[in-house]
Amino acid sequence: MFAIAREYNEEDDSYEFTDEEIKTFEERRNSRLSGKSKTYSWQEAKQKIIGVRSFN
């Protein structure tokens, strides 16, 4: 995620990530790599975004 954000950022040199933002990226990456956070395939993510909706 950090690499994508950094690449996107290179198109606009007017913004730089703060140390806190970089720390957050690293914490999220470590959580993902250690299995503490759940990851989703594209299909799972798409289903969560536009898929089954409950109107209860």
Summary of the structure (lengths in Angstrom):
residues: 56
radius of gyration: 15.5
end to end distance: 34.4
largest distance: 46.4
contacts: 89
relative contact order: 0.11
helix: 61%
strand: 0%
